[in-house]
Amino acid sequence: MASTPRRPANPMDAAEALFKPAKKTAAAPVEKRAVPEVKELVSIKLDSAVIEYFQEDGPGWQDRINDTLRGVMAANPKD
């Protein structure tokens, strides 16, 4: 029973196999932003005093920061 060699016998065929055109892939998908009103995980640096202020009232301090920022947004609408 004849088996195919592991390498092409002809060096030219081996070289051609290495440099055959690459398969085209689909374009990278465009990153979509989160839907409004859905919380998104972000990393932000805050002063220690700011964190301590919001943590004084216990759990829910991140929601309190979010509510405060929403209040600033409502008071200062962008055009």
N, C-alpha and C positions, 0 to 999 in steps of 0.2 A: 504494500500500500504506500503510495507516494504522498509525502506531506509537503506542504509549502515551507520554504525556508523562512527562518525568523527574520532575516534581513534580505532585501532585494539583492540579487546577484550582481546587478549592474549598478555601479556607483552613481551614474547619472540618474537612474530611477530613484535611488535613495535621496539624492540631493533635491530632486523635484518633489518628492514626498514631503520633505522638510519645509519647502517654501511654497506649498500650495496656498491659494488664497484663504484667508481666515473667513469663517462664517460670520455674516453680519448679524448683529444682535439688535434687538429693538431699542429705540432711544430710551434713555433713562426717564422714568416717570417724573412729572413735575410734582414737587412737594406741595401738598395741600395743607392749608392752615386749618386749625380746629374750628369747628362750628361755634359761632358766638354762644355765650352762656354755658359753654362746657369748660370745665376747669382743665388747664393744661399744666403739666409738670415743667417747672423752670427752676433754674438756679439763680439766686440773686444774693448779693452781698449787702447786708444791712449793718448799721452801727449796733454795737452791743446794747447801748441804752435804748434804742428803738425796740429791739427784740425783748429786752427785759420789761419795757413798758407794756407791750401787748401780752406778754406771758404772765403778768401779775394776776390777771383774772382767771388763770387756769386754762384748761383745754379749750380749743377753738380759737387760739390766738392767730392762726393763719387766716381763718375766716374773717376775723376782726381787721386784720391788715387789708384783706381784699375789700371789705366793706368801706374802710377809710379811703382807699384808692378810688373806689367807685364814687364816693362822695366828692372827691376832688375832681374827678372827671365830669360829674354832673354840674359842679359849680363853675367849671372852666371848659365849656364845650368848644370843640375845634370847628373851624369853618368848613 
